[in-house]
């Protein structure tokens, strides 16, 4: 942690570099009103986007499961027939 003297020097350097800002009283008042009484927020309905995402995700999942099922069936038939693949030599 830095010593208080270093921080005091830093603060004084920053104070000389930056000019203090004086906001207009009208702006400050309007900001206070907006912060105390915010406008009502209206939420949008989600629509059909989630349904579309569920349908696409389900289709992809079914496709992957179908592919894995076909691979497993193919492996079972290869083992039962005694057929083994041999490396191809050129």
C-alpha positions as CSV (number, residue, x, y, z in Angstrom):
1,X,0.0,0.0,0.0
2,X,1.2,3.5,-0.8
3,X,2.0,6.0,1.9
4,X,-0.4,9.0,2.5
5,X,2.2,11.5,1.2
6,X,2.4,9.8,-2.2
7,X,-1.4,9.8,-2.4
8,X,-1.6,13.4,-1.4
9,X,0.9,14.3,-4.1
10,X,-1.0,12.3,-6.7
11,X,-4.3,14.0,-5.7
12,X,-2.7,17.5,-5.9
13,X,-1.3,16.7,-9.3
14,X,-4.6,15.5,-10.5
15,X,-6.3,18.6,-9.1
16,X,-4.0,20.8,-11.1
17,X,-4.4,18.8,-14.3
18,X,-8.2,18.7,-14.3
19,X,-10.5,21.6,-14.0
20,X,-13.5,21.2,-11.7
21,X,-16.8,20.8,-13.5
22,X,-19.8,23.0,-12.5
23,X,-22.9,21.4,-14.1
24,X,-25.8,23.7,-14.7
25,X,-28.5,23.7,-12.0
26,X,-31.2,22.8,-14.7
27,X,-29.3,19.7,-15.7
28,X,-28.8,18.6,-12.0
29,X,-32.5,19.2,-11.3
30,X,-33.7,17.2,-14.4
31,X,-31.3,14.4,-13.5
32,X,-32.6,14.3,-10.0
33,X,-36.2,14.1,-11.3
34,X,-35.3,11.3,-13.7
35,X,-33.5,9.3,-11.0
36,X,-36.3,9.7,-8.5
37,X,-39.1,8.9,-10.9
38,X,-37.9,6.7,-13.8
39,X,-40.2,6.1,-16.7
40,X,-42.1,2.8,-16.9
41,X,-40.4,0.1,-18.8
42,X,-42.4,-2.0,-21.2
43,X,-41.2,-5.6,-21.8
44,X,-41.6,-7.2,-25.3
45,X,-43.1,-10.6,-25.8
46,X,-40.6,-13.2,-26.7
47,X,-42.6,-14.3,-29.8
48,X,-41.7,-17.5,-31.6
49,X,-37.9,-17.3,-31.3
50,X,-37.6,-19.7,-28.3
51,X,-39.9,-22.2,-30.1
52,X,-37.7,-22.0,-33.2
53,X,-34.6,-22.5,-31.1
54,X,-36.2,-25.5,-29.4
55,X,-37.2,-27.0,-32.8
56,X,-33.7,-26.5,-34.3
57,X,-32.0,-27.9,-31.2
58,X,-34.3,-30.9,-31.1
59,X,-33.6,-31.6,-34.8
60,X,-29.9,-31.5,-34.3
61,X,-30.1,-33.7,-31.2
62,X,-32.3,-36.3,-33.1
63,X,-29.8,-36.2,-36.0
64,X,-26.8,-36.9,-33.8
65,X,-28.6,-39.7,-31.9
66,X,-29.7,-41.2,-35.3
67,X,-26.0,-41.1,-36.5
68,X,-24.7,-42.7,-33.3
69,X,-27.4,-45.4,-33.5
70,X,-26.5,-46.2,-37.1
71,X,-22.8,-46.4,-36.1
72,X,-23.5,-48.7,-33.2
73,X,-25.7,-51.0,-35.4
74,X,-22.9,-51.1,-38.0
75,X,-20.3,-52.0,-35.3
76,X,-22.6,-54.8,-34.0
77,X,-23.1,-56.3,-37.4
78,X,-19.3,-56.2,-38.1
79,X,-18.5,-58.0,-34.9
80,X,-21.2,-60.7,-35.4
81,X,-20.1,-61.5,-39.0
82,X,-16.4,-61.7,-38.0
83,X,-15.4,-59.2,-40.7
84,X,-12.4,-57.1,-39.8
85,X,-11.1,-54.3,-41.8
86,X,-7.5,-54.7,-42.9
87,X,-5.2,-51.7,-43.6
88,X,-4.9,-50.9,-47.2
89,X,-1.3,-51.2,-48.5
90,X,-0.3,-49.3,-51.6
